[in-house]
Amino acid sequence: MKMVMVQDKIKKIIEKKGAAYFILIDPDKTSGSQLEKFIDICVKSDVDGFLIGGSLMLNPNLTKEIALIKSKCSLPIIIFPGSISQISPNADALLYISLISGRNADHIIGKHVLAAPMIKKIGIEPISTGYILVESGSITTAEYVSGSKPIPRNKPEIAMATALAADFMGMKFIYLEAGSGAKLPVPDEMIHLVSANCTIPVIVGGGICDAATARNKVNSGAKIIVTGNHFENENNWKEIKAFADAVHFAKLTEI
């Protein structure tokens, strides 16, 4: 029997619910018993899957943390790598990210060459993703570590042209990223222009701190919403269901 690819599962979720909702877990911020509790709440709140990783990630137990998540649920677990060391056979897939908004060759193709044999050897599914950093009102970790300037938030046409190039090159997703803890999320106008001109799903993350904002991003054309930093505060966990409901507009329409 042919195994169903993770990217196909995500597309089916989008078809069924209108958009998918993923939560980014940074093992440096959430781990152990706290992580177990968090996963239980996410599953009950209709979260569609998890990204795991970080720009720095000092926690050496990535494989262990992924195994813990797998023991608590059957949702897709996708590595969101900040470096080539963030690869684990325990995950279901890996975002094979090319930082197409920058001009640092290491983050466009260089690191990918080094990682490719490891990914092939462990058999994890790579999902090619055009990663676009967007100006968000402050210098983010991703911007600093990568040494790449973000696209100005008032230049949606640059983001559109960049995303369209990734689409033409055969990438599977576009990721518009404001950055962890961003002051401002990706502008709705930019999301609309990118999604209207590309044939592949648009992921949007960074600076999404309430359900209404998440819904606005979906209304603008985002097909996958990612939140992370907001739920590193345990006091905000009660809001997860509201975020999921806001993203799953097609599901709500059916009710």
C-alpha positions, 0 to 999 in steps of 0.5 A: 500500500502506498503511504499517504504523503503528509503534504497530501494530508494537509491539502485534504485538511484544507479542502475539508476545513477551508484552512489548516491550523498548526502550532509551532513548538519550540523545545527550548520553551515547552518540554516535558510534562508541560508539553504533554499537557499542552498537546492534550489541550491542542488535540481537544481544541481541533488543532491540525498538527504541529511544527517543531523547531526553532532558530536557535534551539538549545534543547538537544532532545529534539527526537525525544520531544517528538516521540513524546508528542507522538505518544500523545496524538496522531496529528502530523509532526513536521520539523521546522528546522533552524539548522541542519542539526534539527533533523529527526527520523521520529517526525512525519515530515520536514519543511525543506525551507529555502529563504527566498526573500534573502540573498544569502546563498547558504540559506537558499541552497547551501545548507540544503546540499548538506542536509539532503543526504541525511534526509534521504538516509532517514527517510523523512518526507521533505516538503519544499517551502519558499520561506519569505521573511516580512518586516514586522516592526522589530528584528526577529531571531530568524532575520538576525541568524540568517543575516537576511533583510525582510521584505518591506511590509508596504511592498506586497508586489515584491512578496508576490513576485518572490512567491511566484518564482518559488511556485514556478520552481516547483515548491509545494508551499509559500511561507510568509513569516513575520517572525517569532514574537513579531510586533506586527503580523504579515499584512492582509494585502500582501497575503491576498496578492501572493495567494491570488497569484500563486497556485500553491498554499500560503502559510502565514505565521508570526505576530498572530495573537488573537483569533480575529487576526487569524481569521483575517489572514484566512479571509485574505487567502492564507491556507495554513495559519501557524502560531507559536510564541503566543502559546508559550504563555500557559495562561493563553492556552484557553484560547487555542480552540477559538483560534482553531475555530477561526481558521476552520471557516468551512467547517463552521459554515457547514454547521 
